[in-house]
Amino acid sequence: MPSTEKITDKELIAWCLEGRDQGYNGLYNRYAKKVFNSISRIVSHTGEAEDILQDTFCSVFSEVGKLVDVVSIEGWVKRLAINRSISHLRRRKIVFADLGTMDVEDDVVDTDEMEIFDCRVDDMKKSIEELPSGYKTIVNLHVFEKLTHEDIAVMLDLTPTNVRTQYHRAKKKILLSLKDKCYYE
């Protein structure tokens, strides 16, 4: 069997449809790490993140025929995993509060957004991890998953204004946390 790096997703899907283990293994090995990283940024507990990863790929493989017309397999599987992660948080009763239509400018931090990335990665991860779950989810979806505030609002059943407000509040908390570590004067 040739290296799966040179095999296209379409070929792997065709193998899955034929019932060949190489197809399933190839898709899993190609995308599992990236999908797990997306899940674990939303669901902090490693065991829960692993369960969601397993459930996600079980769903993907049980309906592998749906992948035939999908343009981006990685994007499709990540979106499925993110939706499962959010559902998991909801089952744990983590509420994404609708704060109403507050004026975002009241909470906007006057620092350049790129300042956040001037610090060490580990401290940044720790600062994000220490956020309340709702803020952490919004930051991870926006910064790491590259979802728009509007897409996040739909996923979390909030208004886009509320998502922007929570994002800016989370950013402020991150900056304050990093400032406490003497990154900013």
Secondary structure, DSSP 8 states (H G I E B T S, - for coil): ---TTSS-HHHHHHHHHTT-HHHHHHHHHHHHHHHHHHHHHH---HHHHHHHHHHHHHHHHHTGGGGGG-S-HHHHHHHHHHHHHHHHHHHTT-------S--GGGT--SS-GGGGGGS-HHHHHHHHHTS-HHHHHHHIIIIIS---HHHHHHHHT--HHHHHHHHHHHHHHHHHHHHHTTS--
